[in-house]
Amino acid sequence: MLLNLRQEQLPTQYESVFSDVAGNSWCWSYIQKASAMGIISGKPDGSFGSGEALSREDLAVIIANLYGLQPPADIPAIADKDKAATYALPSLYAVYQAGIMTGDGQNINPKGICSRREAITIAIRLTELYTLS
């Protein structure tokens, strides 16, 4: 979805990056392109986790990488930041400060799964905040 917003062509050839994404899968070129663009990096075991649900903290990382968002100088007061993975904290701060992912105003629930209603809210916020070219 986010790659389509960037309106970039998807090449048909990439070196396979993740052990759990088959080259004949419908999502293969999108996942390979996202990796090549530095939007995703996968898991330490070399997999993408293609069958897993997407956590809110991982979605924050994807969004921050896609849009080049940096954490703010003044760290926002997120009550449950101690529950987030260390790698995700800068991205959580960035998307929270930008108003893309706001949680309930105090907690952002980093380990929670991104629901359909959250995903569409985030997508609309992104279209309101950023014009992609």
Protein Blocks (a to p, Z undefined) as FASTA:
>chain_A
ZZmmnopacdfbdcdfbfklcfkbfklmmmmmmmmnomagbjfkopnolmbccdfklmmm
mmmmmnopacdfbdcddfklmmpcfklmmmmmmmmmnomagojolagolmbccdfklmmm
mmmmmmmmpccZZ
